[in-house]
């Protein structure tokens, strides 16, 4: 048999390389799990327009993962207003503590700013090592981009308790600086994923008094997700003109109506961070009690709600998206407590996973919530189907109707307490064998 020509040899080597890549991906994949959540948005990652004053880049630093980007860098123009909300966990990470300190500072608001995020290592419960890593990264980013270190916000997500190899991150900063591009949201969203099965993005362009303003955001999160503030990383950018104080007040209020309305598994992370950057490049100056301010607020809520729901749709092992609507409670806070009790109940979530219309488990969850409830005033619906009322199964209810409804990928569980005007909505997902499979070998 004759020796292969140089071109044939090149093709053979290329085939061998591609085969090795496929085998590596198959080995890394968890058997039996879908590559992408069945609840993922059908259109894939949205085409987000650039936000004036924002540039993004991603790089592979090898913090934990091999062969993929795992660090994201955002450069924000001088004059950017920064707002943020972080986890209330008592064991929050060094990055979260550093962000909290920097969000209180205003003396450098006229300078540029930056956000740097790594995936694969949470830099949490790492003692002084964690603080030193944050300082090393933020100072290096500041030097690379020419912004004060006090205006560099860092986040880390991944395994808890392992020292962060920050030198791997600082080693790719020059590369990322050269790769900064407007509108590079997809690459940034991919780089911050851990167990996420799809990159998450949302955006909107608004007409505010004849001037266009853009809001665009990315998020990561699929497990260890519960309200307080939701267990995820979220970065939202806008070119609107708004003061830092107004931006912060708006963000905190809208977080309670979006990210604090979701739960996957009732666990709150050490690393939750939501940062909102307003570059002040476009549009009118937004002030409360104006039509432009209200329109911007509505647009921001829409983006935040979209991202929050995408996190639930990517819940680890999820096959069902569940909206829980609680009405008629004694107060809004009571309604929220009941909604979370239902959403976090393993018995409710596993029944949904098995497509079992077991409304008795909803009754159980309402009863255990610890708020005012009256069995004989309670009613329960699955979508438009009245299941139970006045302390008993509804006379019109048929089990086969409930079973048929449970086969839908998106479900609404309605509970009316019959006590007052309190109401709340909570979004969650089912609990399947795949959740155990993913988390049983998360570190292996």
N, C-alpha and C positions, 0 to 999 in steps of 0.2 A: 504494500500500500504506500503510495507516495506521501511525502511530507506535505503538510498543509501549507498553503500560500500565506504570506503575511496577513492578507485580508481575512482569510479563513481563520487563522489563529486569533486575530483580533476579535472576530465575531464569537468564537468559542469562549474566549475569556470574558467577553461581555455577557454571554448567556450564563456562564458560571457565576459571575458576580451578581446578576439579577436573581438567579436561583438561590444563592446564599442569602440575599436580602429577604426573599419570600420566606425561606425557611426560618430566618431569625424572627420575622414578624409573626409567623404561625406559632413559633415556640413561645413568644412573649404573650400571645393572646390567651385569654382564659377559655378553656373548652366550654362550648355550650352557650356562650354569651354572644349577643349580637354585636357586630362591629359598631353600629350606631343605634341609639335608642329608637324603638318604634314610634315614640312620641315626638321625635325631633321635627322641627318645622319643615314642611314639605319642600319649600323653596331653597333650603340650604342657607348658608350665611348670606345676609343681605348685602346689597351693594351700597355701602355707606359713603356719603359724600365727604370730601375733606372738610375739616373744621379749621377756619383761619387761625393761625397761630399755634397749630399743633402738628408735630412731626413724630413719627413712630418708627421703631426698628425692632428686630428680633434676631437672636443668635443662639447657637448651640454651645453652651458652656460645659455640659457634662456634669452638672451638679448632682444628678442622680440617673437621669435617663441618657441613653446613648442613641445617636443617630437622629436626633430631633432638636428643634429649637426649644430652649427651656428658660430663656431670659427675654424680657420685654423692656424696652426703654422708650419713654415719651419725653420730648422736649417741648416746653411750654413758653410762649413768648413773654417778654417783659410786661409787667402789669397784670399778669394773670391772677385772678382771685381764686383761692383754694378753700374748699369746704370739705368736711368729711364726717363720717359716722363710723365708729368702730365697735367691736364686740364688748360686751360687759363681762366676759369671762374673767374670773379671778386669776387665771393662769395664762393671760394673754402674752403674746410673743414680744420679743425685743423690738421687732419692727412696728408692731401696733403701738407700743409705749412711745416709741420715737415719733411716730406720726401724730399721736395725741399731743405731745409737747410742741411740735412744730405748727400744728393747726392753731395753737394759741398765740403764735407770734405774728406780728403785723409790721414790724419795722422794715422788712425787706420786700413788701408787697409790690414795689415797682420793679423789682428784678425779675429775671426769668426764673423758671422752676422746672423740675423734672420728677418723673416717676419711674422707678426701676422695680421690676418684679421677677422673682425666680420661682420655678416649679420644681417639686421633688424633695424639698427640705423646708420645713416650717420655721426653722430657727426659733423654736419654742422650747422652753424648759431646758435651756442650754447655759444658764447662768451668765457669768461675765463674758464667756465666749460669745454669747449672742449679742451683747451690747458692743463688743469690740468688732464683730462682723458688720453690724449695722453702721458703725462709725466708719470703718474702712471702706465700705461700699458707697455710702453717701458722700464721703469726702472725695473719693475717686471720681464719682459721677460729676460732682461739682467742679472739680478741676478739669475734667474732660470737656464739659459743656460750658464752662465759664459762668456758673451760677453759684450762689452761696450754698454751702452744705445745709444750712438751715431751711433751704427751699427745695431740698431733695427728699422725696417721700419714697420709702422702700416698703415692699411687702414680700413675704415668703410663704409658700404653701407646700404641704407635703408631709413627710414623716416628722413626728414630734420626738425630740430628745437627742437627735444627732447633731453634732456641731456642723455649722454651715461652712463648706469650703469656699469662703468668699473670694479667695484668690482666683478661682476659676471664673468668677463673675467679672472681677476687675480686669482680667486678662482679655475679655472680649469687648470692653467698653469702646476702645478706639475703632474697632470694626463696626460696632453699632452706630457710633457717631457718623461714620462715613455712609451708613445705610439708612439714615433717617429720611423718611419720606412723608409728605402729607397724605392722609387717607389710607395709611398702611394698616388698617384695622384688622384685617383677616390674619395677617402674620402675627400681630400682637396677641390676638385672641387665642390662636393656636399655641403660642409659646407658654401661656400661663395655665394650660390644662394639666390635670393630674388624672383622676379616674373619669373625667368627662369623656363622653363619646362623641361630642360635637362642639365646635367653637360657637360661642354665643355672642351675638351682636344685635343692636337695635338702634334706630335713629329716626329723625324727623327733621324736615326743613319747614320753618314757619315764616309767614309773612307778618311782620310786626310794623304796622303803620307804613307799608310800602317798602320796607327793607327786609331782606331775607336774613334769617338767623338759623344756624344749624345746631342740632343736638345729636351726638353719636356716642354710644357706649358699648363696652365689652364686659363680659363677666366670665367667671369660672365657678363651678360648684356642682356637685352631684350627690355627695354624701356628707355626713356630719352637718346636716342642715336643719336648723330650727330657729324660730324667732329669737332675736336678742343680740345682734341684729342679723340674723339669717344664716350665718356660716358660709361665707363665700368671699371672693374678691371681685370688686366691681369698680370700673373706671369709666366715668362719663365726662365728655368734653363738649363744650359749647363755645361759640364765638360771641355770645351775648355780652352786653355791657350791664353789669349789675354789681352792687357793692358786696364785699365779703360777708358783712353781717346779714344782709338780706338773703344771700345765697345759702348761708349756713342755716338760717331759720327755715327757709323753704325746704332744704334737703332733709332736715330732721323731721319735719312734719310729713313729707311725702314718703319717707322711709317707713313710717308706721302704717302707711296705706299700701305699701308694695312689698318690700323685702321682709318686713316683719309680719307679713300675712302668709308666709310659706313655711312648710316643714316637710322634710323627707323622713327623718328618723328620730326627731326630738333631741338630738345631740348638738350642742353649741361648740363651735370651734374656738381655738386659741388665737386664730389669725384673721377673723372677719375684718375686712376693711372696705369701705365705700368712699371713694374720693371723687369729687366733682370739681372740675377746673373750668373757669370762665375766663377766656382770654381777652374779652373786651374789644374785639376787633370789628364787630359789626352791630348794626341795629341801633335803636334808640336806647337811651339810658332807662333801665327798668326800675320803676319805683312802685311800692305797694299801692293798691287801690287805683290802678290804671288798667285799661283794657289790654295793653301790651304785656303788662306784668302777668295778668291772669291767663293770657294766651300762652305765654312762655311756661307758666306753672303747669297748665294742662298738658303741654307738649312734653315737659320733663316727666310728669307722672306717667304718661303713656309709655315713654321709653323705659322707665324704671319698672313698670308693671310687666312689660314685655320681657325684660331680662329676668325678672323674678320668676315668671312663669316658665321660662326656658330652663331655669335651674331645676324646677320640679319635673319638667318633662324629661330631664336627663338624670332623674333620681336613680341611684344605683339599683339596677335590676328592674326598673319600673316598666310596667306594661299598661297602666291605667293612670290617666290624669283626673284628679278628683277635685271638684269645687264644693266646698261645704258652706252653705248659706244658713246662718242662724238669724232668725227674726223673733220679735215678740219677747225679748229678754227684758229683765228689769233695768238693765243699763247696757251701753255699748261694751263696757269692760267685761260684764258677765257674758255677753254674747261671744266675745273673743275667747274667753276661757272655755266656754262650751265647744266652740269651733275647734280649738286646739286639742281638747280632750278627745274629740272624735277623730281628728286628723292623726293624732299620735298613738291611737289605740292599736296595738298589734293585732288584736282580734278583729277590729273593723278592717284594717288594711289587708290582712290575710284572707278575710272573707271576700273582699273585692277582688283580690288576686285570683281566687278560685271561682269568681263569677257567681257567688252565692248571695242572694238577696236577704241576708240575715239581719233584718232590721232590729232584732232583739239586741244585737251588739251596739247599735246606735243608742238604744234606750239605756244600756249599761253605761256607755261613755258619758251621756248626759247626766246620769245619776251620780257618777263618781267625780264630776267636775268641781263640786264643792260650792256651787252658787245656788241661788234661789230657784227652785223648780217645783212644778206641781204635775204629777203624773197625769191627772185627769184633765189637764189643759194642753198637754203636749200633742203635737201632730208631726208626722214624718212623711216626707216625700222622696221618691227616687225619680228625679226629673219631674215630669208632670203627673206621675202616678202617686195618688194618695195611698200611703201604705198603712198608716196608723193614725188614730185620732181619739181624743178623750179617754186615754188610758187603755185603749184596746185596738186590735187590728181593724182597719176600716172595712165596712161591709162590702164595699165595691172592689176590694183588693183581691187580685188573683195571683197566686204564687208564680204561675207561668209568665205573667206580665213582668213581674220583678226580675225573674231569671233572664228573660229576653233583654231587658234593659241593661242588665249587668254585663252583657257581652260587648257593649259599646266601649271604645277606647277612651272616651271622655264622659265623665259622669258628674251629675249634680246631686248631692245629698242635701235636702232641705229640712230644717228643723225649726218649727215655730213653737216658742215656749208659752205663748198665750198670756204673758204677764205684763208687757209694756211695749215701749218703742225701741228698745235696744236692738242693735243689729251688727253683724260682722260677717266678713267673708274670709275664708282660709283656703289656701290651695295646697294640695298634697298629692301623693301617689300611693300606689299599692306596695305591699311588702311581699317579695317573692323569694324563692330559693336562691336566685342569682345574687340578691343582696348579701346573703351569707357567704356565697362563693367568692364574691369580690373582696369582702372585708376579712375573710378568714386567712387570706394569704397576701394582704395588702403590702407587707414589707418584704415578701419573699420573691 
